[in-house]
Amino acid sequence: MSLNSTEVEAIVRHKGVAYPRDVRFRQIIVTGPPGSGKSTLVQKLGGWPEEGCIDLAQNRWWHSRVLAFRPREVHFRIPFEGFRDSHTVFDRGWLSAPTPVDHARIRIPPPSNWFFQTDWRARFVFDFLLPPADRIFRLRQARALIETHPVDRTFTEADIEQQCAVYELLALHFQRSGLQVVVRTDFGGMPRTIIDAGDSRSGNAG
């Protein structure tokens, strides 16, 4: 993983999965690029069995019912430069001509400024699964051979590198924007926290 990170020392285990000590079970949202092990992690946690999808450019996406059932696996629809609509990282429309993430269009929950206001930034912990791209590529090649995921036959290693890079940037952007983020390189690995000297804790509230 290219993100600079350090392993969390004070942990708690939820269903055998390590998390930072202050993370509660019902806060957990599992995300990451395709093939990173999200479904396996959610199954291990005994979480919600259906994956969800959230458009990060949509105002108040944090109110979505998709996020009401946790722990849960979530894909993101992401605003990219040059595209009017948001795309997932597996949409061919974006993969055929990938452009950078349009960070200015990503909506971020506002901070809680008074006692009775819901603190949306504290409600979720985003667990980003970020294995190396070459490991995901080998896994997806193996899945394609046994035809459990036929779509895996259509992706190249370069595609997967693009997908991984986007999710690393999202993890960093979320943390800089004040959201709670942990990263790990394997669904069975230890949680890590991003070390970011440029952490400004700023974001677009909406």
N, C-alpha and C positions, 0 to 999 in steps of 0.2 A: 504494500500500500504506500503510495507516494505521500500521503498526508503525514505530517509530523505528529506523532501521538505517543502517549505513555500509558502503560497498563494501570488500571485502577487498583489501588491497594485495599481499600476498605470496601468489602463486598457483602452482598446478601444473595442467597440463592432462591430463585423461584422455580419450582419443579425441577431442580437440579441445574438450572441455568444461572450463571453468575451475572450480577448487575451491581452497579454502585449501591452502597448501603442505603441511600435515601430514596431509591427507586421503589415505588409500589407496583404491585402486580398489574393493577388495572390502568396504569399509565402507559403501558408498553405498546408502541406501534413499530412493527418490523418492516423495514424497507431495504431497498438495494437493487442493483441491476438484475436482469433476468439470469437465472442459473446460479445465483449467489448462495442459495440455501434457505431462503425465507420460509418456504412452506415447511421444510424440515424443522426449523426452529419453532415455528408456531405450533406445529404438531407436538413437539417436545414440551412446550409450555401448556398444552391443552387449551389453546386459544380458539378463537372463532375460525371455523373451517373454510369460510369463503374469503377470497381475496377481494379487496376493494380498490377503487381508483379515485384519486383526488386531483382536481385541476388547481394547480397552485396560483394561477392567475385569476381565479374566481374569487370575488369578494366574499369574505366570511366563510371560506372553505372549512375552517375549524369548527363550524356549526354542523357540518354534514353528518347525517345519520350513519354514514360509513364508519366514522370514527367513534360512534357510540358503543361499539362492540369491541372490547379489547381484552387481551392482546389480539392483534390482528395483523395480517399481511396487507400492505398497501403499495400500489404502484402510483407514481405521480405522472400527471400530464403537466408538461413543463413549457413555459413560454420561451421560445427561441427567437433570436434575431432574424428578421426577414420573413417570419411566419405570423400570420394574423391569429391563427388558432394555436392552442397548446397541443403538444404531441408527447406521447410516451417515447422512451428511447428505443422501442422496438417498432415504431411506425416507419414504414419504408419511405414515406414522404420526407421525413427528416434524415434518415440514415443515408439516403441516396445523395444528399447534399447537405451534410451536417453544418450547422452554424452554432455560434456560442449561445449559452444561456442568457436570456434577457433578464438580468437580475432586477431591473427597475420595475418589471411587471409582476414579480412574485409578491403576493400579498402575505403579510406577517401579522399575527394576532397583536393587538395593541397591549401595552402594559396595563396591569391593574393598578388604578390610581386611588381607589377607595375601598373600604372594608367589605362592602356588600357586592362589589363588582366581581364577576367571575374572572379568575386568573387563568386565561387560556394558555398562557405560556407555561404554566406549572401543571396543566392538566395532562399533557402528553410528554412521554419520553420517546424520542425517535431513535430506534436501534438500527443503525446502518450496517448492513452486512457488505463488506468490501474486500472480498478475496482478490488476489492477483488475477488479472485478465487471462493469463495463460492457463491458470487452473480452471477457471470457468469454461474456457474454450475446450479443454480436454473433457470436462464433465459433459458438456453439451454435445460433443462429438460422440461420446459413449451413449448418451441418451438417444441420439439420432439413430445409432446402429441397432438399438433394441426397439426403436419406434415407439417409445413411451411419449416422446415429444417430437412429432414429425417436423414441427416448425424449426427445430434446431438445425436441420439440414440446410437452411437458407441463410445462416449467419456465418460470416467470416471472422477470423481473429481480429481483424481491424475494426469490424463492427463492435465487437465486444470491448475492445480497448476504448472506443468512443463512449460506449454505455457506462463503463466503469468511471471514466474521467468525469462524466456529467454527475454521477452520484457522489463522487468525492467532492466536487464543487458545491453540490447541494448541501452536503453535510457541513461543510465549512460555512456556507452562507447561513444556514439555520443557526449554527452556533453563534456567529457574529451578530445575528439578529435577535439573540436573547432566548432562543428556544433550547430545550434540553436535548442534548445529543450524546449518544455513545456510539462508538464504532468498534467493529471486530472483523478479523480477517477470516473467521470460520464460525459456523453456527455453534460449534462446541468450544470456541475459543473464549479467552478472557475479554471482558469489556475494556475499552481503551478510551481515553479522553484526548481530544485534539489539542495540541499545543500550537497556539497561534499568536504570534507577537503583534499581529495587526488587528486583533479583536477589538472592534469598535462598539459592539453591542448596539448597533443601529439597524433599523429596518423600516419598511413601508407598512405602517399600520393602516388597517382599513376595516 
